[in-house]
Amino acid sequence: MSSQALSTRVVLLAGPSGSGKSSLAARTGLPVLRLDDFYKEAGDPTLPLVPGSTDIDWDSAQSWDADAAVTAITELCRSGHTDVPVYDLSTSSRTGHETFHIERTPLFVAEGIFAADIVERCQSLGLLADALCLRGRPSTTFRRRLLRDLREGRKSVPFLLRRGWRLMRAERRIVARQTELGAYPCNKPEALGRLAAAAAGRCRTPAAPSPSTAAAAAKSGPSGG
């Protein structure tokens, strides 16, 4: 890798759908890579289904191209630019591609519900500054997610209601899983503090906790946000 690759790092920002990842990432003023753009397209035979349903499980990491996401992050750290797909969530399809630039910034954010799934790979490649998992009250997340998805017309109303109810019931398990994968569970103020520390060069890359630690973190409940 070039000298820039040794100084450019990524903060992976995970959390349940609707937890506020996109809005928080925008507040940092850092370049933001949208990991949702690496979803697989409708019709892909590898897409998983929700058990007992004909709905595609877009909340399963199997619906997402982790290899392409890691390649994009690696190229950004190495050269400051990469080619990324433009994804339309309402049609579950890629509508084009664009070149994403971070210029010479030493830090950028990659946010998405599957960000925790690539913590170990980014850490082993020497790319990781920090990994965070936003958590809050499941009822608040449910309301925020539903209003956003309805406003943006992401899917049909029945699908959004089924998905929203399922995710609200599973939210604490989702946080526990992402914590186990190495993302630090926190509310928005603490996340902003850790992002500021990473931007100042004080990386606090977390080690993946044990399953018991992850479960305890999820059961401790929301700490705001």
C-alpha positions as CSV (number, residue, x, y, z in Angstrom):
1,M,0.0,0.0,0.0
2,S,1.0,3.6,-0.5
3,S,1.9,6.0,2.4
4,Q,-1.7,7.3,2.2
5,A,-3.0,3.9,2.9
6,L,-1.1,3.8,6.2
7,S,-2.6,7.1,7.4
8,T,-6.2,6.8,6.0
9,R,-8.6,4.8,8.2
10,V,-12.3,4.0,8.4
11,V,-14.8,4.2,11.2
12,L,-17.5,1.5,10.6
13,L,-20.8,2.7,11.9
14,A,-23.3,-0.1,12.4
15,G,-26.7,-0.3,14.3
16,P,-30.2,-1.5,13.6
17,S,-32.1,-0.1,10.7
18,G,-33.5,3.3,11.7
19,S,-31.1,3.8,14.6
20,G,-29.9,7.1,13.1
21,K,-26.6,6.1,11.4
22,S,-27.0,8.2,8.3
23,S,-27.9,11.4,10.2
24,L,-25.1,10.9,12.7
25,A,-22.5,10.2,10.0
26,A,-23.6,13.4,8.2
27,R,-23.1,15.4,11.4
28,T,-19.4,14.5,11.5
29,G,-18.5,16.4,8.3
30,L,-16.4,13.4,7.2
31,P,-16.8,11.6,3.9
32,V,-19.5,8.9,4.2
33,L,-19.5,5.7,2.2
34,R,-23.1,4.2,2.1
35,L,-22.7,0.5,2.6
36,D,-26.4,0.0,1.7
37,D,-25.3,0.6,-1.9
38,F,-23.7,-2.9,-1.8
39,Y,-26.9,-4.7,-1.5
40,K,-27.5,-7.6,-4.0
41,E,-30.1,-7.0,-6.6
42,A,-33.6,-8.5,-6.7
43,G,-33.5,-11.8,-8.7
44,D,-30.1,-12.8,-7.3
45,P,-30.5,-16.5,-6.5
46,T,-28.5,-16.2,-3.3
47,L,-30.9,-13.8,-1.6
48,P,-32.3,-15.2,1.6
49,L,-35.9,-15.4,2.6
50,V,-37.5,-14.6,5.9
51,P,-38.2,-18.0,7.5
52,G,-41.8,-19.0,6.9
53,S,-42.4,-16.2,4.4
54,T,-41.9,-15.3,0.8
55,D,-40.4,-12.0,1.8
56,I,-36.7,-11.4,0.9
57,D,-34.8,-11.0,4.1
58,W,-33.0,-7.7,3.4
59,D,-31.8,-7.7,7.1
60,S,-29.7,-10.8,6.6
61,A,-26.0,-10.2,5.8
62,Q,-26.5,-12.8,3.0
63,S,-28.4,-10.1,1.0
64,W,-25.3,-7.9,0.9
65,D,-22.0,-8.1,-1.0
66,A,-19.4,-7.9,1.8
67,D,-16.5,-8.6,-0.6
68,A,-17.3,-5.6,-2.7
69,A,-17.7,-3.3,0.3
70,V,-14.3,-4.3,1.7
71,T,-12.7,-3.8,-1.7
72,A,-14.2,-0.3,-1.9
73,I,-13.0,0.6,1.6
74,T,-9.5,-0.8,0.8
75,E,-9.3,1.3,-2.4
76,L,-10.4,4.4,-0.5
77,C,-7.7,3.9,2.1
78,R,-5.1,3.2,-0.6
79,S,-5.9,5.8,-3.3
80,G,-8.6,8.1,-1.9
81,H,-11.2,7.1,-4.5
82,T,-13.2,4.0,-5.7
83,D,-16.1,3.1,-8.0
84,V,-19.3,2.4,-6.1
85,P,-22.7,1.2,-7.2
86,V,-25.8,3.5,-7.0
87,Y,-28.6,1.4,-5.4
88,D,-32.3,2.1,-5.6
89,L,-33.9,0.5,-2.4
90,S,-37.4,0.9,-3.8
91,T,-36.7,-1.4,-6.8
92,S,-33.9,-3.4,-5.2
93,S,-31.6,-2.7,-8.1
94,R,-28.4,-1.0,-9.1
95,T,-29.2,2.0,-11.3
96,G,-25.6,2.9,-12.2
97,H,-22.3,3.6,-10.6
98,E,-20.2,6.6,-9.5
99,T,-16.7,7.5,-8.4
100,F,-16.5,8.2,-4.7
101,H,-13.7,10.5,-3.6
102,I,-12.4,11.2,-0.1
103,E,-9.5,13.4,-1.3
104,R,-6.7,13.3,1.3
105,T,-8.8,13.1,4.4
106,P,-7.2,10.7,7.0
107,L,-10.6,9.4,8.1
108,F,-13.9,8.5,6.6
109,V,-17.1,6.8,7.8
110,A,-18.7,3.7,6.3
111,E,-22.2,3.3,7.6
112,G,-24.8,0.6,7.2
113,I,-26.7,-2.2,9.0
114,F,-24.0,-4.7,8.0
115,A,-21.0,-2.6,8.9
116,A,-20.2,-4.9,11.9
117,D,-19.9,-7.9,9.6
118,I,-16.7,-6.5,8.1
119,V,-15.0,-5.3,11.4
120,E,-12.7,-8.2,11.6
121,R,-11.7,-8.0,7.9
122,C,-11.0,-4.3,8.1
123,Q,-9.1,-4.7,11.3
124,S,-6.9,-7.4,9.9
125,L,-6.1,-5.2,6.8
126,G,-5.0,-2.4,9.1
127,L,-7.8,-0.1,7.9
128,L,-9.9,0.3,11.0
129,A,-10.0,3.4,13.3
130,D,-13.1,2.4,15.2
131,A,-16.3,0.4,14.9
132,L,-19.5,1.6,16.5
133,C,-23.0,0.2,16.9
134,L,-25.7,2.8,17.6
135,R,-28.4,1.6,20.0
136,G,-31.5,3.2,21.4
137,R,-35.1,2.4,22.4
138,P,-36.6,-0.2,20.0
139,S,-39.9,1.7,19.9
140,T,-38.1,4.9,18.9
141,T,-36.2,3.0,16.2
142,F,-39.4,1.4,14.9
143,R,-41.1,4.8,14.5
144,R,-38.1,6.5,12.9
145,R,-37.5,3.6,10.5
146,L,-41.2,3.4,9.4
147,L,-41.6,7.1,8.8
148,R,-38.3,7.2,6.8
149,D,-39.2,4.2,4.7
150,L,-42.7,5.5,4.0
151,R,-41.4,8.9,3.1
152,E,-38.8,7.4,0.7
153,G,-41.2,4.7,-0.7
154,R,-38.6,2.0,0.0
155,K,-41.1,-0.9,-0.1
156,S,-44.8,-1.6,0.0
157,V,-46.6,-0.6,3.2
158,P,-47.5,-4.2,4.2
159,F,-43.9,-5.2,3.8
160,L,-42.6,-2.3,5.8
161,L,-45.1,-3.0,8.7
162,R,-44.1,-6.7,8.7
163,R,-40.4,-5.9,8.7
164,G,-40.8,-3.1,11.2
165,W,-42.5,-5.3,13.8
166,R,-40.0,-8.1,13.2
167,L,-37.1,-5.8,13.7
168,M,-38.5,-4.1,16.8
169,R,-38.8,-7.5,18.5
170,A,-35.3,-8.5,17.4
171,E,-33.5,-5.2,18.0
172,R,-31.7,-6.2,21.2
173,R,-30.5,-9.4,19.6
174,I,-29.3,-7.4,16.6
175,V,-27.3,-5.1,18.9
176,A,-25.9,-8.1,20.7
177,R,-24.8,-9.7,17.5
178,Q,-23.1,-6.5,16.2
179,T,-21.3,-6.1,19.5
180,E,-20.1,-9.6,19.3
181,L,-18.7,-8.9,15.9
182,G,-16.6,-6.1,17.3
183,A,-18.7,-2.9,17.1
184,Y,-18.8,-0.8,20.3
185,P,-22.5,-0.2,21.4
186,C,-23.2,3.4,22.2
187,N,-25.7,6.2,21.9
188,K,-25.2,9.2,19.6
189,P,-23.3,11.5,22.0
190,E,-20.8,8.8,22.8
191,A,-20.5,7.9,19.1
192,L,-19.8,11.5,18.2
193,G,-17.1,11.6,20.9
194,R,-15.4,8.5,19.6
195,L,-15.6,9.8,16.1
196,A,-14.0,13.0,17.2
197,A,-11.2,11.0,18.9
198,A,-10.6,9.0,15.7
199,A,-10.5,12.2,13.7
200,A,-7.8,13.5,16.1
201,G,-5.8,10.4,15.5
202,R,-6.7,8.7,18.8
203,C,-8.0,5.4,17.4
204,R,-9.8,3.2,19.8
205,T,-10.3,0.0,17.8
206,P,-12.3,-2.4,19.9
207,A,-11.5,-6.0,20.3
208,A,-14.4,-8.3,19.7
209,P,-16.0,-9.2,23.1
210,S,-17.1,-12.6,24.2
211,P,-20.7,-13.7,23.5
212,S,-21.5,-13.2,27.2
213,T,-20.2,-9.6,27.1
214,A,-22.1,-8.8,24.0
215,A,-25.3,-10.2,25.5
216,A,-24.8,-8.2,28.6
217,A,-24.3,-5.0,26.6
218,A,-27.5,-5.5,24.7
219,K,-29.5,-6.4,27.9
220,S,-28.3,-3.2,29.6
221,G,-30.8,-1.3,27.6
222,P,-30.6,2.0,25.7
223,S,-28.4,4.8,26.9
224,G,-30.2,7.5,25.0
225,G,-30.4,8.5,21.3
